[in-house]
Amino acid sequence: MSAKVVIVGAGKPILSLHSCVIPFTSLYFGPGPSGLVACKTLLEAATHDFPFDPIVLEQEDDIGDTFQYRFYENTTLMSSKQLISLSHSDHLTLEQYVNYLRDYASHFNLWSRIHLACKVVNILKDPQGGHNVSYHATLINHIEAITIHTPYVAICTGLHVVPHVPDIPGVDNALKNNPEAKLFHSSEYKSRDQLRGKEILILGTGETGMDIAYESAKAGAKEVVLCSRAGFLSFPKALNDFSLLGFKFESKSPVPIDSLITNLGETTYVHPWVAKSHTRWFISDFVIKRVLWVLTGTQAGCNQWIGELEPEHLGRAYVFLNKSHKALPYINRPYRLIRTRICPRRRISRSNWLPSPRTSQRGGRAICPLDLDKRSRPKRKDAVRIQGKVVKPNLVVYATGYEQKFGFLGEGYKTPGEADVRNICWSGDTSVAFIGFFRPGVGAIPPISEIQSMFWVLLLKDQVCKPLRAAHYHLLVNENTRIKYGVDHSTYVSTLICTDTQQSPRTKGNKPKPRDMGEGGPRQLKGI
């Protein structure tokens, strides 16, 4: 008997329904990078005792997920080939990356296991064991309702599917009495034509928000106002074209910033106290800040003079690195201490930076806060500069990220936020895995998803010693922070790779040697 595993994706209208029931053994949802590597990993790990026979369900008409359906012009991958484990050039375009995923599926013979235009509608626990997965398969002239029974399910639908749109009272006033005004989420942005000639208010300073700010400038927008709730940490995705003490550095082969990730102690044995206290993170932060000050004159980021984070939250332990830096010269101009020509003359009349608006008045004027510290002084210089300025946009772009919803999960299922076994599955039921539901502070998701898949296989084969040691790879966030799935790239990888397994010396009653040790103990993925 083979053991089907099901892998899941995302929406089609219902036309007419025909139903049937099929017994399956392992199912995956979503043939993006995470779904593909998970399918390939299970095929390679199949044995007589664990005859994994995965199939992949995808609601769209092609593979690629976010890289295929939520992209805009002039976008490239922010991660280098070293972090994504590619042999191509650095920072591929999204079209090139989707073609790579197709080649990946062909090379590992995955196409026969991928079922496109299949939308999962619910997953229910079977009283006899396993899971019943129901989905609608869109055929030529009808939609067929199919139910699969499977002992294992891997959900790989990704982080960036459902737009997150925060509630800002009165924001719809920007649309009133102005038939040309628009408001949309960044997932709807596709080209510069949507920005040309507009007075734009961009909410959010993640990489997408910074991309759209730059594209707005190049598109000839009348005004661009970029809003940030708490600031960001900016670095260019590749080190090139910068000056130091009057000397200009240029290279035909720029060095990707993520290939310089500080990994002090990540590949050696780490004392539990050092891991718990995150001492390695704080030491590397201390060094990097001083290097930045010498190179650029500021510690807020790489040549970043505005939008700085609060001092207690500035560092690799707290935030995601923002590698979209092309808009930074425009934003820096009014705040830079050393007055130099830092970018070509702007093609827009005004460019501004301000805190995120809390309300919008009747007539569409954005109202921004002026928060004061204990000495009654403004906390942010951008808030002081913007006071008295009238901001009345005719285009509001929510670059506010995404959220995850799992309406197809039935009663008794957990969500990724409740996955207490290395952010992959729940200790009460390891037959359901969430692959790719994390975000590294610096680095790429796909290669770590493959390591997650390997770890899940070991769990299913009962080759991971329990209980697992405490995890110390999560980024440090407040309780009220919306995004809590951030991890430190190298710490998370070393934790997954270095957890006790039944193949390790420790499980045989031997004391592991120092060279076999990682942060969590002997190497875990030996033999995979």
C-alpha positions in Angstrom: 0.0 0.0 0.0 1.2 3.5 -0.8 0.8 6.3 1.6 -0.7 9.4 -0.1 0.3 12.9 1.1 -1.7 15.9 0.0 -0.2 19.4 -0.7 -2.7 22.6 -0.9 -3.3 26.0 -3.1 -6.1 28.8 -3.8 -10.2 30.1 -6.2 -12.6 29.3 -9.0 -16.4 29.9 -9.4 -18.6 26.9 -9.0 -20.3 26.0 -12.3 -21.8 22.5 -11.8 -20.8 19.7 -9.5 -20.2 16.0 -9.9 -18.9 14.2 -6.9 -16.7 11.1 -6.2 -14.6 9.7 -3.4 -11.0 8.5 -3.8 -8.7 6.9 -1.2 -5.4 8.7 -1.2 -2.3 8.6 1.0 -0.5 11.9 1.2 -1.6 15.3 0.0 0.1 18.7 -0.5 -1.6 22.0 -1.0 0.1 24.6 -3.3 2.9 24.0 -5.9 4.9 27.1 -5.0 8.5 26.6 -4.0 7.6 25.1 -0.6 5.0 22.7 -2.1 7.4 21.5 -4.8 10.3 20.8 -2.4 8.0 19.1 0.0 6.7 16.8 -2.7 10.2 16.0 -3.9 11.4 15.3 -0.4 8.7 12.8 0.4 9.2 11.0 -2.9 12.9 10.6 -2.0 12.2 9.5 1.6 9.6 6.8 0.6 10.4 3.3 2.0 8.6 0.0 2.4 7.4 1.1 5.8 6.6 4.6 4.7 5.4 4.4 1.1 4.8 8.1 0.6 2.9 8.8 -2.6 2.3 12.5 -2.7 0.0 14.5 -4.9 -0.2 18.3 -5.1 -3.4 20.4 -5.3 -3.3 24.0 -6.7 -6.3 26.3 -7.2 -4.7 28.3 -10.0 -4.0 27.2 -13.6 -0.2 27.1 -13.2 2.5 26.6 -10.6 4.4 29.5 -9.0 2.0 30.8 -6.4 2.9 34.4 -5.4 5.7 34.6 -7.9 3.3 33.9 -10.7 0.1 35.8 -9.6 1.1 38.6 -7.3 4.0 40.3 -9.1 4.5 43.7 -10.7 6.8 45.1 -13.4 10.5 45.6 -12.6 10.5 43.2 -9.7 13.3 40.7 -9.0 14.0 38.2 -6.2 15.5 40.0 -3.2 17.5 37.0 -2.2 20.8 36.0 -3.9 21.5 32.7 -5.6 23.5 31.6 -2.6 20.5 31.8 -0.3 18.1 30.2 -2.8 20.6 27.6 -3.8 20.5 28.4 -7.5 23.2 28.1 -10.1 21.7 31.1 -12.0 22.7 34.7 -11.7 21.8 36.7 -8.6 18.3 38.3 -8.2 16.3 36.6 -10.9 13.2 38.3 -12.4 10.0 36.6 -11.2 9.4 35.3 -14.7 12.8 33.6 -14.7 12.1 32.1 -11.3 8.8 30.7 -12.3 10.5 29.1 -15.3 13.0 27.6 -12.9 10.2 26.1 -10.8 8.8 24.5 -14.0 12.2 23.1 -14.8 12.5 21.9 -11.2 9.1 20.0 -11.5 10.3 18.5 -14.8 13.7 17.4 -13.5 12.2 15.6 -10.5 9.2 14.2 -12.4 6.6 16.0 -10.3 4.2 17.1 -13.1 2.2 13.9 -12.9 1.5 14.6 -9.2 0.4 18.2 -9.6 -3.3 18.8 -10.1 -4.0 22.3 -11.3 -7.4 24.2 -11.0 -8.3 22.2 -7.9 -9.6 24.3 -5.0 -9.6 22.8 -1.6 -12.9 23.6 0.2 -12.5 21.7 3.5 -10.4 19.2 5.5 -12.0 17.1 8.1 -10.7 14.5 10.6 -11.8 11.0 9.8 -13.2 9.2 12.9 -11.3 6.1 11.8 -8.0 8.0 11.4 -6.5 10.2 8.8 -8.1 13.1 7.0 -10.8 13.6 4.4 -9.9 16.4 2.0 -12.6 17.8 -0.3 -11.8 19.9 -3.3 -13.4 21.2 -6.5 -11.6 20.2 -9.7 -12.4 22.5 -12.6 -12.8 20.5 -15.8 -13.6 21.6 -19.4 -17.4 22.1 -18.9 -18.1 21.4 -15.2 -16.6 21.3 -11.8 -16.2 18.0 -10.1 -16.4 17.6 -6.3 -13.8 15.1 -5.1 -13.0 13.8 -1.6 -9.7 12.3 -0.8 -8.8 10.2 2.3 -5.2 10.5 3.3 -3.1 9.9 6.4 -0.9 12.9 5.9 -1.5 16.5 4.8 1.1 19.2 4.2 -0.2 22.8 3.8 2.1 24.9 1.7 -0.2 27.8 0.6 2.3 30.4 1.6 2.3 33.6 3.6 1.4 36.1 0.9 -2.1 35.2 -0.3 -4.8 37.2 1.6 -4.1 41.0 1.7 -4.0 42.6 5.1 -5.9 45.9 5.1 -5.9 47.8 8.4 -8.8 49.9 9.4 -8.1 53.7 9.2 -11.2 55.7 10.1 -12.2 58.0 7.3 -9.8 56.7 4.7 -12.7 56.4 2.3 -13.0 60.2 2.4 -10.2 60.3 -0.2 -12.7 58.7 -2.6 -15.5 61.1 -2.0 -16.2 63.9 -4.5 -13.3 62.7 -6.6 -14.3 60.2 -9.2 -10.6 59.6 -10.3 -9.5 58.7 -6.7 -8.6 55.1 -6.0 -7.7 52.9 -3.1 -6.1 49.5 -3.5 -3.8 46.9 -1.8 -0.3 46.5 -3.2 -1.3 43.0 -4.5 -3.4 44.9 -7.2 -0.4 46.9 -8.3 1.0 45.8 -11.7 2.6 48.7 -13.6 3.7 52.4 -13.5 0.6 53.3 -15.5 -1.4 53.1 -12.3 0.8 55.7 -10.7 1.5 58.3 -13.4 0.3 61.8 -12.6 -1.2 60.8 -9.2 -0.9 62.3 -5.7 0.0 59.1 -3.9 -0.2 58.0 -0.2 1.6 54.7 0.4 0.9 53.0 3.7 3.8 50.7 4.7 7.5 50.6 4.3 8.3 47.0 3.7 10.0 46.0 0.5 6.8 46.3 -1.6 6.1 49.8 -0.2 9.6 51.0 -1.0 9.4 49.5 -4.5 6.1 51.3 -5.2 7.5 54.6 -3.9 10.4 54.3 -6.3 8.2 53.3 -9.2 5.9 56.3 -8.4 8.9 58.6 -8.7 9.9 57.1 -12.0 6.3 57.1 -13.3 6.0 60.8 -12.9 3.6 61.0 -9.9 2.8 64.6 -8.8 3.5 63.8 -5.2 4.5 60.7 -3.2 4.0 60.4 0.6 5.4 57.3 2.2 4.0 56.4 5.6 5.6 54.2 8.3 4.2 52.9 11.5 7.4 52.0 13.3 10.3 52.5 10.8 12.5 50.0 8.9 16.0 48.7 8.6 17.4 49.4 5.1 20.3 47.7 3.3 20.8 47.4 -0.5 20.3 43.9 -1.8 23.8 44.1 -3.3 26.8 46.1 -2.2 28.0 48.3 -5.1 28.2 51.9 -6.1 29.0 53.5 -2.7 31.5 56.0 -1.5 33.9 55.8 1.5 36.1 58.8 2.5 35.7 60.3 -1.0 36.5 57.1 -2.8 33.8 55.6 -5.0 33.5 51.8 -5.2 31.9 50.1 -8.2 31.9 46.5 -9.4 30.6 44.5 -12.3 29.8 41.7 -9.8 28.1 43.3 -6.7 28.3 41.3 -3.5 24.8 40.3 -2.4 24.1 41.5 1.2 22.5 38.3 2.3 25.7 36.4 1.5 27.3 38.4 4.3 24.9 37.2 7.0 26.7 37.3 10.3 26.7 33.7 11.6 28.9 33.9 14.8 28.7 30.5 16.4 25.9 29.2 14.3 27.7 26.1 13.1 29.4 25.2 16.4 28.2 24.0 19.7 26.5 26.8 21.6 25.9 26.8 25.4 22.2 26.8 26.2 22.6 30.1 28.1 24.2 31.8 25.1 21.5 30.5 22.8 18.7 31.7 25.1 20.2 35.1 25.7 20.8 35.7 21.9 24.3 37.0 22.8 25.6 36.2 19.3 22.9 38.4 17.7 23.7 41.4 20.0 27.4 41.1 19.4 27.0 41.1 15.6 24.6 44.0 15.9 27.2 46.0 17.9 29.8 45.5 15.2 27.6 46.1 12.2 26.3 49.4 13.6 29.8 50.7 14.1 30.8 49.6 10.6 27.7 51.4 9.1 28.6 54.6 11.0 32.1 54.5 9.5 30.9 53.8 6.0 27.8 56.0 5.8 27.7 58.2 8.8 24.6 56.7 10.3 23.8 53.6 12.4 20.1 53.5 11.5 20.7 51.4 8.3 23.0 51.5 5.3 23.0 55.2 4.4 19.6 55.5 6.0 18.9 58.9 7.5 15.1 58.7 8.2 12.6 56.0 9.1 14.9 54.6 11.8 13.6 52.1 14.3 13.5 52.7 18.0 17.0 52.1 19.5 15.7 49.2 21.5 14.4 47.5 18.4 17.3 48.2 16.0 19.1 45.0 15.0 18.8 41.5 13.6 17.0 40.2 16.7 13.9 42.3 16.0 13.2 43.0 12.4 13.2 41.9 8.7 15.9 43.5 6.7 14.5 45.8 3.9 16.6 45.2 0.8 14.5 47.5 -1.5 16.7 50.6 -1.3 16.2 52.5 -4.6 13.7 55.0 -3.1 16.1 55.8 -0.2 18.0 58.7 -1.8 14.6 60.5 -2.5 13.6 59.9 1.1 16.9 60.8 2.6 17.2 64.2 0.8 15.6 66.5 3.4 17.2 64.7 6.4 20.8 63.8 5.4 23.3 65.6 7.5 26.0 65.8 4.9 24.6 67.9 2.0 25.7 66.2 -1.1 24.1 65.3 -4.4 22.9 61.9 -3.5 20.6 61.1 -6.5 19.6 62.6 -9.8 17.0 65.4 -9.7 13.6 64.0 -9.0 10.9 63.7 -11.7 8.2 64.4 -9.1 7.3 67.8 -7.6 7.3 66.7 -4.0 8.5 63.6 -2.0 7.7 63.1 1.6 8.0 60.8 4.5 5.7 60.7 7.5 4.2 58.5 10.2 1.3 56.3 9.4 -2.0 58.3 9.4 -4.5 57.5 12.2 -7.5 59.1 10.6 -8.6 60.9 7.4 -10.7 64.1 7.6 -13.7 64.8 5.5 -12.3 66.0 2.2 -9.6 63.3 2.2 -6.8 65.0 4.3 -4.6 62.5 6.1 -4.1 63.3 9.9 -0.7 62.1 11.2 0.2 61.7 14.9 2.8 63.8 16.7 3.8 61.5 19.5 5.8 63.0 22.4 8.4 61.5 24.7 8.6 61.9 28.5 10.1 65.4 28.0 7.3 66.5 25.7 9.5 66.4 22.7 8.4 64.9 19.4 9.7 61.3 19.1 10.1 61.5 15.3 11.6 64.3 13.2 9.5 63.3 10.2 6.3 63.9 12.3 7.6 67.5 13.1 8.3 68.2 9.4 4.9 67.1 8.2 2.9 69.1 10.6 0.9 71.8 8.9 1.3 70.1 5.5 -1.9 69.3 3.7 -1.8 65.7 2.4 -4.9 65.0 0.2 -4.1 62.0 -2.0 -6.1 60.8 -5.0 -4.5 57.3 -4.8 -4.0 55.4 -1.5 -1.9 52.2 -1.7 -2.0 49.7 1.1 1.5 48.2 1.2 0.5 46.6 4.5 1.4 43.0 3.9 -0.7 39.8 4.1 -2.4 37.6 6.6 -3.2 33.9 6.7 -6.6 32.4 6.8 -7.5 28.7 6.9 -11.2 28.5 6.4 -10.9 25.1 4.8 -9.6 23.5 8.1 -12.3 21.8 10.1 -12.8 21.4 13.8 -9.8 20.1 15.8 -7.1 21.5 13.4 -4.4 23.9 14.5 -3.0 26.8 12.6 0.7 27.7 11.9 0.8 30.0 14.8 0.0 27.0 17.1 2.6 24.7 15.5 4.7 24.0 18.5 7.1 21.5 16.9 9.7 23.7 15.2 7.0 25.8 13.6 6.1 22.9 11.4 3.4 20.8 13.1 1.5 20.4 16.3 2.8 18.0 19.0 -0.7 16.4 19.3 -0.9 15.5 15.6 2.3 15.4 13.4 0.3 14.1 10.4 -0.5 17.7 9.4 2.5 19.9 8.5 2.7 23.6 7.7 5.6 24.1 5.3 6.9 27.6 4.6 4.9 29.5 7.2 7.8 31.5 8.5 9.9 34.5 7.4 13.6 34.8 8.0 15.0 38.2 9.0 17.5 37.9 6.2 17.4 35.1 3.7 15.0 33.0 1.6 12.1 30.7 2.4 12.4 27.9 -0.2 15.6 26.2 0.9 14.5 26.3 4.6 11.2 24.8 3.5 13.1 21.8 2.1 14.8 21.4 5.5 11.4 21.7 7.2 10.2 18.9 4.9 13.1 16.7 5.8 12.5 17.3 9.5 8.8 16.4 9.1 9.8 13.1 7.4 12.0 12.3 10.4 9.0 13.1 12.7 6.7 10.8 10.8 9.4 8.0 10.9 9.8 8.6 14.7 13.5 9.4 14.2 13.5 12.6 16.2 14.2 12.3 19.9 11.7 13.9 22.2 11.2 16.2 23.9 12.9 18.7 21.7 15.1 21.3 23.2 13.8 24.8 23.7 13.7 26.9 20.5 15.7 30.2 20.4 15.4 31.1 16.8 12.3 33.4 16.8 12.8 37.1 16.3 12.1 39.1 19.4 8.7 40.8 19.2 6.1 42.4 21.5 2.9 40.5 22.4 0.8 43.0 20.3 2.9 42.6 17.2 0.9 41.3 14.2 3.6 39.2 12.6 5.1 36.7 15.0 6.4 34.1 12.5 9.8 35.8 12.0 12.9 33.7 12.5 16.7 34.2 12.4 17.8 32.4 9.2 21.0 30.7 10.3 19.8 30.0 13.9 16.6 28.3 12.6 18.5 26.3 10.1 21.1 25.1 12.6 18.3 24.2 15.0 16.5 22.1 12.4 19.7 20.4 11.4 21.1 19.8 14.8 18.3 18.3 16.8 18.7 14.7 18.3 17.7 11.8 16.1 17.9 8.1 16.4 20.8 8.0 14.0 22.9 10.2 16.3 25.5 8.9 18.8 23.5 10.3 21.7 20.6 7.9 21.2 22.9 5.0 21.4 24.0 5.9 24.9 27.2 7.6 23.8 28.3 11.1 24.7 28.3 13.1 21.4 31.7 14.5 20.4 32.1 18.3 20.1 32.4 18.1 16.3 29.0 16.4 16.1 27.3 19.1 18.1 25.2 22.0 17.0 23.0 24.4 19.0 20.5 21.6 19.8 22.8 18.6 20.0 24.1 16.0 17.5 23.4 16.5 13.8 19.8 15.7 12.8 19.7 15.2 9.1 22.5 12.6 8.8 21.8 10.3 6.0 19.2 12.5 4.2 
